[in-house]
Amino acid sequence: MKFLVSLFWGFIFSFIAIFIISSILGSNGISSGVSVQNCIILSVIFTFGVATLELVIGKNKK
């Protein structure tokens, strides 16, 4: 369940990060589908990172 929450917050974080970066650099005609696809990719990477940290930290506790 906590990884689903991480996936959700990762999607929100990546959407905000991509929005800010594209606002600073200028959109240059980037379609919204590409940015949503990038948000999904970044959120999955973020969730895998959280899962990896959970495995590393979880083994140290036991």
N, C-alpha and C positions, 0 to 999 in steps of 0.2 A: 504494500500500500504506500509506503514512504517513497518508493521509486516512481510510482504514478504521480505523486505530488511533486517530486523532483522534475519529472517530465513536464508537468503543467507549468511550474515556475520557470523551468528552463526555456520553455516556449515564450513565455511573457518576457523574460529577460532578453532573449535573442531578438524578439520583435522590437523591443525598445532600443537595443544596441544598433540594429540594422537601420531603424528609423533615424536615430541620431547621426549615424555615420553618413547615411545617404542625404540627410539634410545639410550636413556640413560640406560634403563633397559635391552636392548637386545630384539630382536624380538621373540626368542624362537619358531620360526615356526608359528607365528600367520598369518593366511591368510588375504588377502586384503579385502575379503568380510566381515569379522568380523569387521575390522577397519572402513569400510564405514558404516556398520550398527551402530557402536558406534557413528560415526560422526552425523548420522541422528538423533539418540536418543538425543545426547547432544545439537544439534541445536534446536530441538523441545523444550527441557527443557529451553534453553536460551530464545527462543521466548515467551514461557509462562511466564517466569520471567519478560521479558520486558513488556508484556501485563499487568501483575499484577502491576508492578511499574507505568505504565501509568494510570491504574485505580485509584491507591492510590494518585498519584500526581495530576491527573485531578480533583478529588473531592476536594482537598485542594485549587485549584485555583478558583473554583466556590464558 
